[in-house]
Amino acid sequence: MTERPISRALISVSDKTGLIDFARALVSRGVALVSTGGTAKALGEAGLDVVDVSGLTGFPEMMDGRVKTLHPKVHGGLLAIRGDAGHEASMAEHGIKPIDLLVVNLYPFEAALARAADYDDMVENIDVGGPAMIRGAAKNHAHVAVVVEPADYAAVLDEMAANDGATTLALRKRLAAKAFSRTAAYDAAIGTWLSGEAGDETPAFRALGGTLAQGLRYGENPHQQAAFYRTPAVRPGVATAIQLQGKELSYNNINDTDAAFELVGEFDAARTAACVIVKHANPCGVAEGASLSEAYERALACDPVSAFGGIVALNRILDADAARRIVEIFTEVIVAPDADDEARAIVAAKKNLRLLVTGGLPDPRAAGLAFKTVAGGFLVQNRDAGVVDDLELKVVTKRTPTETELADLRFAFRVAKHVKSNAIVYAKAGATVGVGAGQMSRVDSARIAAQKALDAGKASGSTEPLTRGSVVASDAFFPFADGLDAAIEAGATAVIQPGGSMRDAEVIARADEAGLAMVFTGMRHFRH
């Protein structure tokens, strides 16, 4: 028989959402309740009969609650195989009663991580008894149902109503799979945190864990299945954003919005307004301005063709002026720390336009890990937390850049960090005027960026390329002088690059010959 009646339930939860109604429904079907600590108190105060776990085990909770469920009368009741003569004999000999339903959610370790709790607080939020019980019940899912989140209360009650107080094996399998995944994600968060605290950058075992944020209609392409998972995090971003309106986010929306918001986080909102427009995970326009509206206008001017259907990220609260301008063309997503009431109303007129607010900007200097899957494994690295403002720029040419050029060089290198390699960025007066991304040759990236600038200039009625008088940034060194030649041809006057090529002297000599100023950062920003 695959249906198993529930006669006794052990409930121990930190999230008490829906607890009392669920427990009342169980009691109405004759289910006996066993509980612990605060959960037992909540059930008792609701007028429900409940046996404290100490009454079951014969031992009091001790050591500040660290030891309460780690006992044979708990784990025997969860792990015993019903109908097995040996197991039944052991239960009878030791006075162990079966537990048919386990309802446990774990100490809120992830919440402690998100609020950056101190070390001792983090340790105390590591659950031991909970995962042990969950794993025991999940292993014995042939006989025991295990619930690890309130969202599954209804499914259990529905099955009990349909099956005269019993659950089906199909439901118990599904709940068991979720239970093991839950403890795996929980332990992954703990392991990652503790490895960081121990300074172990390459632990022998690396686990990934996340909580489903939403199922997606498909992935990058319609034939690919996809879902979005949220990890314990303290960085504001797409995973923590609140969607105020618009269609459901797609896989590509999420990926592109993340790229846009991470880049706009490089711009200090207290210093300047900034706007980033992203298409296919690459910025097609980035600019600073006295206002968000001005920053958007200047970012749009870099590549108005690519901006159509793009993602707009802002580093300040979205206001009405910026909102009016942004909605004039088709835009997939607007993401900002917040939006004022008038701006929200303006965007609301475009019912499909997604508006996300994050409550803050991501810190570009913050530590964290980045993952990339490969066949049979995955790569892990520290996220690129290098910031050009923290670097000591070395002038390597005869000519020193002017203050204006120096400001634009920093701006351009800040953007190049977020452009797919090989990356070339032309900038002038705090705005991109040409972006070349993702080419196999750095020369091609330089030429593509210049051509885009030429096209944008013609569209705006300019009589000369927008790159004339600009500066240029390269995410990595120029291996030959030909890449620099393309920038010179485009009209750039100053260059910022990491340096470090065997042919640096050749490149520097070419810059001197052309009268360019060049600075080395000593840090590259490959992005694949």
Solvent accessible surface area in square Angstrom, and as a share of the most:
residue,aa,sasa,rsa
1,M,171,0.76
2,T,78,0.45
3,E,64,0.29
4,R,58,0.21
5,P,78,0.49
6,I,12,0.06
7,S,62,0.40
8,R,40,0.15
9,A,0,0.00
10,L,0,0.00
11,I,0,0.00
12,S,19,0.12
13,V,8,0.05
14,S,55,0.35
15,D,62,0.32
16,K,84,0.36
17,T,90,0.53
18,G,41,0.39
19,L,2,0.01
20,I,47,0.24
21,D,105,0.54
22,F,4,0.01
23,A,0,0.00
24,R,114,0.42
25,A,30,0.23
26,L,0,0.00
27,V,56,0.32
28,S,93,0.60
29,R,108,0.39
30,G,62,0.60
31,V,6,0.03
32,A,47,0.37
33,L,4,0.02
34,V,4,0.02
35,S,0,0.00
36,T,4,0.02
37,G,33,0.32
38,G,47,0.45
39,T,4,0.02
40,A,13,0.10
41,K,134,0.57
42,A,25,0.19
43,L,0,0.00
44,G,37,0.36
45,E,130,0.58
46,A,26,0.21
47,G,67,0.65
48,L,21,0.10
49,D,129,0.67
50,V,41,0.24
51,V,76,0.44
52,D,53,0.28
53,V,1,0.00
54,S,33,0.21
55,G,60,0.58
56,L,28,0.14
57,T,8,0.04
58,G,66,0.63
59,F,117,0.49
60,P,87,0.55
61,E,60,0.27
62,M,68,0.30
63,M,128,0.57
64,D,150,0.78
65,G,15,0.15
66,R,139,0.51
67,V,49,0.28
68,K,49,0.21
69,T,4,0.02
70,L,80,0.40
71,H,37,0.17
72,P,89,0.56
73,K,58,0.25
74,V,0,0.00
75,H,36,0.16
76,G,20,0.19
77,G,0,0.00
78,L,0,0.00
79,L,70,0.35
80,A,8,0.06
81,I,75,0.38
82,R,42,0.15
83,G,70,0.68
84,D,52,0.27
85,A,85,0.66
86,G,45,0.43
87,H,69,0.31
88,E,73,0.33
89,A,60,0.47
90,S,55,0.36
91,M,17,0.08
92,A,84,0.65
93,E,134,0.60
94,H,106,0.47
95,G,48,0.46
96,I,22,0.11
97,K,112,0.48
98,P,45,0.28
99,I,0,0.00
100,D,14,0.07
101,L,0,0.00
102,L,0,0.00
103,V,2,0.01
104,V,3,0.02
105,N,19,0.10
106,L,7,0.03
107,Y,71,0.27
108,P,62,0.39
109,F,0,0.00
110,E,39,0.17
111,A,52,0.41
112,A,0,0.00
113,L,42,0.21
114,A,47,0.36
115,R,138,0.50
116,A,81,0.63
117,A,22,0.17
118,D,97,0.50
119,Y,108,0.41
120,D,105,0.55
121,D,49,0.25
122,M,2,0.01
123,V,48,0.28
124,E,86,0.39
125,N,19,0.10
126,I,45,0.23
127,D,14,0.07
128,V,91,0.52
129,G,13,0.12
130,G,5,0.05
131,P,13,0.08
132,A,35,0.27
133,M,4,0.02
134,I,0,0.00
135,R,128,0.47
136,G,8,0.07
137,A,0,0.00
138,A,0,0.00
139,K,150,0.63
140,N,11,0.06
141,H,53,0.24
142,A,47,0.37
143,H,16,0.07
144,V,0,0.00
145,A,1,0.01
146,V,1,0.01
147,V,0,0.00
148,V,8,0.05
149,E,66,0.30
150,P,30,0.19
151,A,79,0.61
152,D,8,0.04
153,Y,15,0.06
154,A,62,0.48
155,A,27,0.21
156,V,0,0.00
157,L,44,0.22
158,D,95,0.49
159,E,37,0.16
160,M,1,0.00
161,A,66,0.51
162,A,84,0.65
163,N,35,0.18
164,D,132,0.68
165,G,10,0.10
166,A,7,0.05
167,T,1,0.01
168,T,32,0.19
169,L,46,0.23
170,A,77,0.60
171,L,9,0.05
172,R,1,0.01
173,K,108,0.46
174,R,117,0.43
175,L,3,0.01
176,A,4,0.03
177,A,60,0.47
178,K,64,0.27
179,A,0,0.00
180,F,75,0.31
181,S,72,0.46
182,R,63,0.23
183,T,2,0.01
184,A,57,0.44
185,A,16,0.12
186,Y,0,0.00
187,D,75,0.39
188,A,4,0.03
189,A,10,0.08
190,I,19,0.10
191,G,36,0.34
192,T,52,0.30
193,W,29,0.10
194,L,74,0.37
195,S,20,0.13
196,G,58,0.55
197,E,97,0.43
198,A,80,0.62
199,G,57,0.54
200,D,65,0.34
201,E,130,0.58
202,T,120,0.70
203,P,26,0.17
204,A,98,0.76
205,F,188,0.78
206,R,54,0.20
207,A,55,0.43
208,L,97,0.48
209,G,23,0.22
210,G,28,0.27
211,T,88,0.51
212,L,96,0.48
213,A,32,0.25
214,Q,45,0.20
215,G,45,0.43
216,L,20,0.10
217,R,193,0.70
218,Y,68,0.26
219,G,3,0.03
220,E,100,0.45
221,N,66,0.34
222,P,106,0.67
223,H,154,0.69
224,Q,72,0.32
225,Q,182,0.81
226,A,25,0.19
227,A,41,0.32
228,F,32,0.13
229,Y,121,0.46
230,R,99,0.36
231,T,75,0.44
232,P,45,0.28
233,A,44,0.34
234,V,94,0.54
235,R,46,0.17
236,P,36,0.23
237,G,10,0.10
238,V,17,0.10
239,A,26,0.20
240,T,59,0.35
241,A,21,0.16
242,I,112,0.57
243,Q,66,0.29
244,L,61,0.30
245,Q,36,0.16
246,G,30,0.28
247,K,101,0.43
248,E,100,0.45
249,L,13,0.07
250,S,29,0.19
251,Y,82,0.31
252,N,60,0.31
253,N,11,0.06
254,I,16,0.08
255,N,75,0.38
256,D,17,0.09
257,T,0,0.00
258,D,59,0.30
259,A,11,0.08
260,A,0,0.00
261,F,2,0.01
262,E,30,0.13
263,L,1,0.00
264,V,0,0.00
265,G,7,0.07
266,E,14,0.06
267,F,0,0.00
268,D,83,0.43
269,A,29,0.23
270,A,98,0.76
271,R,136,0.50
272,T,15,0.09
273,A,0,0.00
274,A,0,0.00
275,C,0,0.00
276,V,0,0.00
277,I,3,0.01
278,V,1,0.00
279,K,58,0.25
280,H,144,0.64
281,A,11,0.09
282,N,31,0.16
283,P,4,0.03
284,C,12,0.07
285,G,0,0.00
286,V,0,0.00
287,A,0,0.00
288,E,26,0.12
289,G,12,0.12
290,A,90,0.70
291,S,46,0.30
292,L,4,0.02
293,S,26,0.16
294,E,73,0.33
295,A,0,0.00
296,Y,1,0.00
297,E,67,0.30
298,R,69,0.25
299,A,1,0.01
300,L,15,0.08
301,A,54,0.41
302,C,3,0.02
303,D,15,0.08
304,P,51,0.32
305,V,127,0.73
306,S,25,0.16
307,A,4,0.03
308,F,120,0.50
309,G,12,0.12
310,G,1,0.01
311,I,3,0.02
312,V,3,0.02
313,A,0,0.00
314,L,0,0.00
315,N,1,0.01
316,R,78,0.29
317,I,97,0.49
318,L,0,0.00
319,D,47,0.24
320,A,11,0.09
321,D,89,0.46
322,A,0,0.00
323,A,0,0.00
324,R,115,0.42
325,R,55,0.20
326,I,0,0.00
327,V,21,0.12
328,E,116,0.52
329,I,50,0.25
330,F,103,0.43
331,T,7,0.04
332,E,40,0.18
333,V,0,0.00
334,I,0,0.00
335,V,0,0.00
336,A,0,0.00
337,P,17,0.11
338,D,53,0.28
339,A,5,0.04
340,D,55,0.29
341,D,121,0.63
342,E,94,0.42
343,A,0,0.00
344,R,85,0.31
345,A,67,0.52
346,I,33,0.17
347,V,0,0.00
348,A,58,0.45
349,A,85,0.66
350,K,100,0.42
351,K,162,0.69
352,N,76,0.39
353,L,11,0.05
354,R,12,0.04
355,L,2,0.01
356,L,2,0.01
357,V,12,0.07
358,T,17,0.10
359,G,72,0.69
360,G,20,0.19
361,L,46,0.23
362,P,4,0.02
363,D,72,0.37
364,P,18,0.11
365,R,119,0.43
366,A,24,0.19
367,A,98,0.76
368,G,29,0.28
369,L,63,0.31
370,A,38,0.29
371,F,84,0.35
372,K,113,0.48
373,T,112,0.65
374,V,73,0.42
375,A,110,0.85
376,G,94,0.90
377,G,34,0.33
378,F,79,0.33
379,L,106,0.53
380,V,51,0.29
381,Q,125,0.56
382,N,95,0.49
383,R,43,0.16
384,D,57,0.29
385,A,35,0.27
386,G,12,0.12
387,V,6,0.03
388,V,4,0.03
389,D,76,0.39
390,D,88,0.46
391,L,35,0.17
392,E,162,0.73
393,L,32,0.16
394,K,132,0.56
395,V,61,0.35
396,V,30,0.17
397,T,15,0.08
398,K,181,0.77
399,R,80,0.29
400,T,89,0.52
401,P,10,0.06
402,T,72,0.42
403,E,140,0.63
404,T,96,0.56
405,E,21,0.09
406,L,35,0.17
407,A,62,0.48
408,D,11,0.06
409,L,0,0.00
410,R,79,0.29
411,F,4,0.02
412,A,0,0.00
413,F,0,0.00
414,R,17,0.06
415,V,0,0.00
416,A,0,0.00
417,K,8,0.03
418,H,9,0.04
419,V,0,0.00
420,K,59,0.25
421,S,16,0.11
422,N,26,0.14
423,A,0,0.00
424,I,1,0.00
425,V,0,0.00
426,Y,0,0.00
427,A,0,0.00
428,K,66,0.28
429,A,64,0.49
430,G,10,0.10
431,A,6,0.05
432,T,2,0.01
433,V,14,0.08
434,G,1,0.01
435,V,11,0.06
436,G,0,0.00
437,A,24,0.19
438,G,36,0.35
439,Q,52,0.23
440,M,180,0.80
441,S,41,0.27
442,R,19,0.07
443,V,20,0.12
444,D,58,0.30
445,S,0,0.00
446,A,0,0.00
447,R,146,0.53
448,I,61,0.31
449,A,0,0.00
450,A,21,0.16
451,Q,92,0.41
452,K,74,0.32
453,A,0,0.00
454,L,55,0.27
455,D,73,0.38
456,A,7,0.06
457,G,1,0.01
458,K,135,0.57
459,A,81,0.63
460,S,83,0.53
461,G,60,0.58
462,S,41,0.26
463,T,142,0.83
464,E,92,0.41
465,P,30,0.19
466,L,37,0.19
467,T,1,0.00
468,R,107,0.39
469,G,40,0.38
470,S,0,0.00
471,V,3,0.02
472,V,1,0.00
473,A,0,0.00
474,S,0,0.00
475,D,0,0.00
476,A,5,0.04
477,F,75,0.31
478,F,1,0.00
479,P,52,0.32
480,F,94,0.39
481,A,13,0.10
482,D,68,0.35
483,G,1,0.01
484,L,0,0.00
485,D,54,0.28
486,A,8,0.06
487,A,1,0.01
488,I,38,0.19
489,E,141,0.63
490,A,9,0.07
491,G,9,0.08
492,A,6,0.04
493,T,47,0.28
494,A,0,0.00
495,V,0,0.00
496,I,0,0.00
497,Q,0,0.00
498,P,7,0.04
499,G,12,0.12
500,G,62,0.60
501,S,14,0.09
502,M,194,0.87
503,R,103,0.37
504,D,23,0.12
505,A,79,0.61
506,E,84,0.38
507,V,0,0.00
508,I,33,0.17
509,A,59,0.46
510,R,67,0.25
511,A,0,0.00
512,D,39,0.20
513,E,136,0.61
514,A,39,0.31
515,G,41,0.39
516,L,8,0.04
517,A,0,0.00
518,M,0,0.00
519,V,0,0.00
520,F,25,0.10
521,T,11,0.06
522,G,70,0.67
523,M,63,0.28
524,R,139,0.51
525,H,4,0.02
526,F,81,0.34
527,R,69,0.25
528,H,148,0.66
